[in-house]
Amino acid sequence: MFKEKAKEEFIIPGEAAIWLGLVFISLISTVLALRLLSFGIRLLGPANAAVLNTIEPLTSVLAGVLFYGETLSLSAVLGCGFVIISVLLIALDSRRLKRKSVPFTSSEHF
């Protein structure tokens, strides 16, 4: 099957609607996504944005279920649960560390 596909001729689309769709998809999936990521990092800070970014696969799964009618297997549900638990543990641990942190003053160490 793959050898048959490889033998087919590559055709560059000539319709403007196809090219407009490609440009639209490219802009949304790259330019807009990176702009929103930069905005989120400035708004939340790099550490919080990194933790929040670990939830991104869950949003993809949720979008697939809601918009495309995909069904989730037990392993996918368990994986989503593990991601949520890990994000919660990271958030709780960072709060605990912030409470224990002591401000550094240079006079104490010299």
Buried (B, 14 or more C-beta within 10 A) or exposed (E): EEEEEEEEEEEEEEEEEEEEEEEEEEEEEEEEEEEEEEEBBEEBEEEBBEBBBEBEEBEEBBEBEEEEEEEBEEEBEEBBEEBEEEBEEBEEEEEEEEEEEEEEEEEEEE
